[in-house]
């Protein structure tokens, strides 16, 4: 379990509805807000595609905490 001093980041995960273990994950804040100006062009396109295909190709997104080991 991470210590309270360990940095914690978040990601917004759109899980694939048809390929378990696959999906699109983008960095976000604790409320799930994505700062698109900080994404690479490729990740931005994947994020927008996942948003457009929610409920058809991807599940509705969930915010996950990602604990860094640094």
C-alpha positions as CSV (number, residue, x, y, z in Angstrom):
1,X,0.0,0.0,0.0
2,X,1.4,3.4,-0.9
3,X,2.5,5.7,1.8
4,X,0.6,9.0,2.3
5,X,3.6,10.8,0.8
6,X,3.5,8.8,-2.4
7,X,2.3,10.9,-5.4
8,X,-1.1,9.8,-6.6
9,X,-2.2,10.5,-10.2
10,X,-5.5,9.5,-11.9
11,X,-6.5,8.2,-15.2
12,X,-9.8,8.0,-17.0
13,X,-10.3,4.4,-18.3
14,X,-12.6,3.5,-21.2
15,X,-12.6,-0.3,-21.1
16,X,-13.3,-2.2,-24.3
17,X,-16.7,-3.9,-24.4
18,X,-15.4,-6.6,-26.7
19,X,-11.7,-7.2,-25.8
20,X,-11.2,-7.7,-22.1
21,X,-8.1,-6.0,-20.7
22,X,-8.0,-3.5,-23.5
23,X,-9.2,0.0,-23.7
24,X,-8.2,3.7,-23.7
25,X,-6.7,5.3,-20.6
26,X,-5.9,9.0,-20.4
27,X,-4.5,11.1,-17.5
28,X,-7.0,13.1,-15.6
29,X,-7.6,14.8,-12.3
30,X,-9.4,13.2,-9.3
31,X,-12.8,14.3,-10.7
32,X,-12.1,12.8,-14.1
33,X,-11.4,16.0,-16.0
34,X,-9.0,15.5,-18.9
35,X,-6.7,18.4,-19.8
36,X,-6.6,17.9,-23.6
37,X,-3.9,20.5,-24.2
38,X,-1.5,18.2,-22.2
39,X,-2.2,15.1,-24.4
40,X,-0.2,13.9,-27.3
41,X,-2.0,14.1,-30.7
42,X,-2.3,10.3,-30.7
43,X,-3.7,10.1,-27.2
44,X,-6.1,13.0,-27.9
45,X,-7.5,11.1,-30.9
46,X,-7.9,7.9,-29.0
47,X,-9.7,9.8,-26.1
48,X,-12.1,11.5,-28.5
49,X,-12.7,8.2,-30.3
50,X,-13.5,6.4,-27.1
51,X,-15.9,9.2,-26.0
52,X,-17.7,9.0,-29.3
53,X,-18.0,5.2,-29.0
54,X,-19.1,4.9,-25.4
55,X,-21.8,2.3,-25.0
56,X,-21.0,0.8,-28.5
57,X,-17.3,-0.1,-28.4
58,X,-16.2,1.2,-25.0
59,X,-17.8,1.1,-21.5
60,X,-18.6,4.4,-19.8
61,X,-15.3,5.6,-18.2
62,X,-14.2,5.2,-14.6
63,X,-11.6,7.3,-12.8
64,X,-8.8,5.1,-11.3
65,X,-6.0,6.2,-8.9
66,X,-2.6,5.4,-10.1
67,X,0.1,5.4,-7.4
68,X,3.6,6.3,-8.5
69,X,6.6,4.5,-7.1
70,X,8.8,7.6,-7.3
